[in-house]
């Protein structure tokens, strides 16, 4: 269960397959969750990256170094 700390509401999965892309092709697959009350969003990823050599897509969140 994913909970919004601010609203104390259960967050809802709003997008599957939204991963996080770090430099050097480290891609962490994950899902996006949204709080139904305040709209806060988080991405919950797998703990182990997949190594990809791809350009970022709309469903990727590119992390700054």
C-alpha positions, 0 to 999 in steps of 0.5 A, spaced: 500 500 500 502 506 498 500 512 502 500 520 502 503 522 508 500 529 507 493 527 506 493 520 509 489 517 503 491 511 499 495 513 493 492 510 486 496 507 481 495 511 475 500 509 470 504 502 469 510 502 465 513 509 468 520 508 469 526 512 471 532 513 467 539 515 470 545 516 466 549 511 463 543 507 461 541 505 468 533 504 467 529 502 473 522 500 471 516 502 475 509 505 476 506 512 477 501 513 483 497 519 485 494 521 491 486 522 489 486 528 494 492 533 493 494 530 487 501 528 489 505 523 485 510 518 486 514 513 482 515 506 485 521 502 482 524 496 482 530 495 486 534 493 480 536 497 474 535 494 467 541 497 462 538 500 456 542 504 451 535 508 449 533 515 448 528 518 454 521 516 452 515 520 455 513 514 460 521 515 462 523 520 468 530 522 466 534 524 473 539 529 473 546 528 475 
